[in-house]
Protein backbone atom coordinates (compact mmCIF):
# COMPACT_ATOMS: atom_id res chain seq x y z
CA UNK A 1 0.00 0.00 0.00
CA UNK A 2 1.38 3.39 -1.03
CA UNK A 3 2.00 5.90 1.73
CA UNK A 4 0.22 9.23 1.72
CA UNK A 5 2.54 12.18 1.16
CA UNK A 6 2.93 14.27 4.26
CA UNK A 7 3.97 17.38 2.38
CA UNK A 8 2.77 19.67 -0.39
CA UNK A 9 4.79 18.87 -3.52
CA UNK A 10 4.52 22.43 -4.89
CA UNK A 11 5.62 23.89 -1.57
CA UNK A 12 8.73 21.72 -1.27
CA UNK A 13 9.61 22.33 -4.92
CA UNK A 14 9.39 26.07 -4.20
CA UNK A 15 11.81 25.57 -1.30
CA UNK A 16 14.22 23.65 -3.54
CA UNK A 17 14.01 26.41 -6.14
CA UNK A 18 14.88 29.05 -3.53
CA UNK A 19 17.83 27.03 -2.25
CA UNK A 20 19.21 26.45 -5.76
CA UNK A 21 18.78 30.17 -6.46
CA UNK A 22 20.76 31.11 -3.36
CA UNK A 23 23.50 28.48 -3.55
CA UNK A 24 23.65 27.33 -7.15
CA UNK A 25 23.50 23.75 -8.36
CA UNK A 26 27.00 22.57 -7.52
CA UNK A 27 27.09 24.01 -3.98
CA UNK A 28 23.73 22.53 -3.04
CA UNK A 29 24.09 19.06 -1.58
CA UNK A 30 21.37 16.46 -1.23
CA UNK A 31 21.54 16.98 2.52
CA UNK A 32 21.04 20.73 2.04
CA UNK A 33 17.95 19.98 -0.05
CA UNK A 34 16.49 17.45 2.38
CA UNK A 35 17.01 19.82 5.31
CA UNK A 36 15.67 22.89 3.52
CA UNK A 37 12.72 21.14 1.92
CA UNK A 38 11.79 19.39 5.17
CA UNK A 39 11.35 15.98 3.57
CA UNK A 40 13.16 12.66 3.78
CA UNK A 41 15.79 11.73 1.22
CA UNK A 42 13.65 8.80 0.07
CA UNK A 43 10.69 11.15 -0.48
CA UNK A 44 12.90 13.44 -2.55
CA UNK A 45 13.93 10.55 -4.78
CA UNK A 46 10.42 9.09 -5.01
CA UNK A 47 8.81 12.43 -5.89
CA UNK A 48 11.45 14.28 -7.90
CA UNK A 49 14.06 11.73 -8.91
CA UNK A 50 17.72 12.62 -8.48
CA UNK A 51 19.23 16.02 -7.70
CA UNK A 52 19.50 16.96 -11.37
CA UNK A 53 15.85 16.09 -12.06
CA UNK A 54 14.82 18.15 -9.04
CA UNK A 55 16.93 21.05 -10.28
CA UNK A 56 15.33 20.91 -13.73
CA UNK A 57 11.85 21.00 -12.16
CA UNK A 58 12.89 23.89 -9.92
CA UNK A 59 14.35 25.81 -12.89
CA UNK A 60 11.17 25.26 -14.90
CA UNK A 61 9.06 26.46 -11.96
CA UNK A 62 11.24 29.56 -11.64
CA UNK A 63 10.97 30.30 -15.36
CA UNK A 64 7.18 29.87 -15.29
CA UNK A 65 6.94 32.26 -12.33
CA UNK A 66 9.10 34.86 -14.08
CA UNK A 67 7.05 34.61 -17.29
CA UNK A 68 3.79 35.03 -15.36
CA UNK A 69 5.22 38.03 -13.55
CA UNK A 70 6.45 39.62 -16.79
CA UNK A 71 3.11 39.11 -18.51
CA UNK A 72 1.24 40.48 -15.50
CA UNK A 73 3.46 43.58 -15.34
CA UNK A 74 3.05 44.14 -19.07
CA UNK A 75 -0.76 43.84 -18.93
CA UNK A 76 -1.04 46.29 -16.03
CA UNK A 77 0.98 48.96 -17.84
CA UNK A 78 -0.67 51.88 -19.58
CA UNK A 79 1.81 52.03 -22.43
CA UNK A 80 4.34 49.81 -24.17
CA UNK A 81 7.25 51.82 -22.80
CA UNK A 82 5.83 51.49 -19.29
CA UNK A 83 5.39 47.75 -19.85
CA UNK A 84 9.01 47.31 -20.90
CA UNK A 85 10.17 49.49 -17.98
CA UNK A 86 8.15 47.39 -15.54
CA UNK A 87 9.68 44.19 -16.92
CA UNK A 88 13.20 45.59 -16.57
CA UNK A 89 12.44 46.83 -13.06
CA UNK A 90 11.54 43.31 -11.92
CA UNK A 91 15.22 42.84 -11.11
CA UNK A 92 15.39 45.72 -8.63
CA UNK A 93 14.89 44.48 -5.08
CA UNK A 94 12.59 46.35 -2.75
CA UNK A 95 15.12 46.48 0.08
CA UNK A 96 18.75 47.62 0.17
CA UNK A 97 20.21 44.12 -0.01
CA UNK A 98 22.02 42.71 -3.01
CA UNK A 99 19.97 40.20 -4.93
CA UNK A 100 20.92 36.54 -5.13
CA UNK A 101 20.25 36.98 -8.82
CA UNK A 102 18.08 35.17 -11.27
CA UNK A 103 18.10 31.37 -11.20
CA UNK A 104 17.97 31.26 -14.99
CA UNK A 105 20.92 33.59 -15.51
CA UNK A 106 22.85 31.98 -12.63
CA UNK A 107 22.25 28.58 -14.25
CA UNK A 108 23.38 29.89 -17.62
CA UNK A 109 26.68 31.00 -16.15
CA UNK A 110 27.19 27.94 -13.92
CA UNK A 111 25.94 25.07 -16.06
CA UNK A 112 25.24 25.80 -19.74
CA UNK A 113 28.69 24.87 -21.00
CA UNK A 114 28.47 21.32 -19.66
CA UNK A 115 24.75 20.58 -19.16
CA UNK A 116 22.78 20.40 -22.41
CA UNK A 117 19.40 20.07 -20.67
CA UNK A 118 19.96 23.26 -18.67
CA UNK A 119 21.32 25.01 -21.77
CA UNK A 120 18.12 24.19 -23.68
CA UNK A 121 15.88 25.40 -20.83
CA UNK A 122 17.85 28.65 -20.52
CA UNK A 123 17.72 29.20 -24.29
CA UNK A 124 13.94 28.60 -24.32
CA UNK A 125 13.50 31.08 -21.47
CA UNK A 126 15.66 33.70 -23.18
CA UNK A 127 13.73 33.20 -26.43
CA UNK A 128 10.36 33.57 -24.67
CA UNK A 129 11.55 36.74 -22.96
CA UNK A 130 12.74 38.21 -26.25
CA UNK A 131 9.40 37.24 -27.79
CA UNK A 132 7.46 39.07 -25.06
CA UNK A 133 9.60 42.17 -25.62
CA UNK A 134 9.29 41.86 -29.40
CA UNK A 135 5.48 41.57 -29.18
CA UNK A 136 5.35 44.67 -26.99
CA UNK A 137 7.51 46.56 -29.48
CA UNK A 138 5.23 45.54 -32.34
CA UNK A 139 2.24 46.86 -30.38
CA UNK A 140 4.13 50.07 -29.72
CA UNK A 141 5.13 50.49 -33.34
CA UNK A 142 1.58 49.82 -34.53
CA UNK A 143 0.18 52.39 -32.08
CA UNK A 144 2.81 54.99 -32.97
CA UNK A 145 4.47 54.86 -29.56
CA UNK A 146 7.64 53.30 -31.03
CA UNK A 147 9.21 54.91 -34.11
CA UNK A 148 8.83 53.00 -37.39
CA UNK A 149 12.56 53.18 -38.21
CA UNK A 150 13.45 50.64 -35.51
CA UNK A 151 14.34 47.06 -36.42
CA UNK A 152 12.22 45.39 -33.77
CA UNK A 153 14.05 42.09 -33.79
CA UNK A 154 17.38 43.78 -33.10
CA UNK A 155 15.78 46.11 -30.56
CA UNK A 156 14.17 43.22 -28.66
CA UNK A 157 17.56 41.45 -28.57
CA UNK A 158 19.21 44.61 -27.24
CA UNK A 159 16.58 45.12 -24.54
CA UNK A 160 16.78 41.46 -23.55
CA UNK A 161 20.54 41.75 -23.28
CA UNK A 162 20.09 44.71 -20.93
CA UNK A 163 17.61 42.66 -18.91
CA UNK A 164 20.10 39.78 -18.56
CA UNK A 165 22.87 42.24 -17.70
CA UNK A 166 20.73 43.85 -15.02
CA UNK A 167 20.02 40.43 -13.52
CA UNK A 168 23.77 39.82 -13.23
CA UNK A 169 24.52 43.32 -11.95
CA UNK A 170 22.02 43.04 -9.10
CA UNK A 171 24.30 40.40 -7.58
CA UNK A 172 27.13 42.92 -7.31
CA UNK A 173 25.36 46.14 -6.37
CA UNK A 174 22.32 47.38 -4.51
CA UNK A 175 22.71 50.88 -6.00
CA UNK A 176 19.16 51.41 -7.21
CA UNK A 177 20.05 54.68 -8.94
CA UNK A 178 22.67 52.90 -11.04
CA UNK A 179 20.19 50.17 -11.99
CA UNK A 180 17.50 52.74 -12.85
CA UNK A 181 20.00 54.72 -14.94
CA UNK A 182 20.70 51.58 -16.99
CA UNK A 183 16.97 51.05 -17.47
CA UNK A 184 16.53 54.69 -18.51
CA UNK A 185 19.35 54.43 -21.06
CA UNK A 186 17.95 51.17 -22.41
CA UNK A 187 14.52 52.74 -22.85
CA UNK A 188 16.07 55.80 -24.46
CA UNK A 189 16.58 53.66 -27.57
CA UNK A 190 12.81 53.36 -27.96
CA UNK A 191 12.52 57.00 -29.04
Secondary structure, DSSP 8 states (H G I E B T S, - for coil): -----SS-HHHHHHHHHHHHHHH-STT--HHHHHHHHTS-HHHHHHHH-SHHHHHHHHHHHHHHHHHHHHHHHHHH-SSHHHHHHHHHGGGS-SSSS-----HHHHHHHHHTTT-HHHHHHHHHHHHHHHHHHHHHHHHHHHHTSS-TTS-HHHHHHHHHHHHHHHHHHTTT---HHHHHHHHHHHHHTT-
